[in-house]
Amino acid sequence: MWKIFLITGNIGIYLLYKNYLREEWMQEAAGQECLLDLHH
């Protein structure tokens, strides 16, 4: 039973981490777009 909990727990952490990284990347991409807009 605890093995299932460990596996699902790891998947949950992985998904949260992936989501967090995607948020960071989106913010970075948005920042770069703003910089590009300023240059134009």
C-alpha positions in Angstrom: 0.0 0.0 0.0 2.7 2.5 0.9 4.5 1.7 -2.4 1.4 2.9 -4.3 1.4 6.1 -2.1 5.1 6.7 -2.9 4.5 6.3 -6.6 1.5 8.5 -6.8 3.2 11.0 -4.5 6.2 11.2 -6.8 4.0 11.7 -9.8 2.2 14.5 -8.0 5.4 16.2 -7.1 6.7 15.7 -10.7 3.6 17.2 -12.1 3.7 20.2 -9.7 7.4 20.7 -10.6 6.7 20.5 -14.3 3.9 23.0 -14.0 6.1 25.3 -12.0 8.9 25.1 -14.6 6.3 25.8 -17.4 5.1 28.9 -15.4 8.7 30.1 -15.1 9.3 29.5 -18.8 6.1 31.3 -19.8 7.1 34.3 -17.7 10.6 34.3 -19.2 9.2 34.1 -22.7 6.7 36.9 -22.0 9.6 39.0 -20.6 11.6 38.4 -23.8 8.6 39.3 -25.9 8.3 42.6 -24.0 12.0 43.3 -24.7 11.5 42.6 -28.4 8.5 45.0 -28.4 10.6 47.7 -26.8 13.3 47.3 -29.5 10.8 47.8 -32.3 
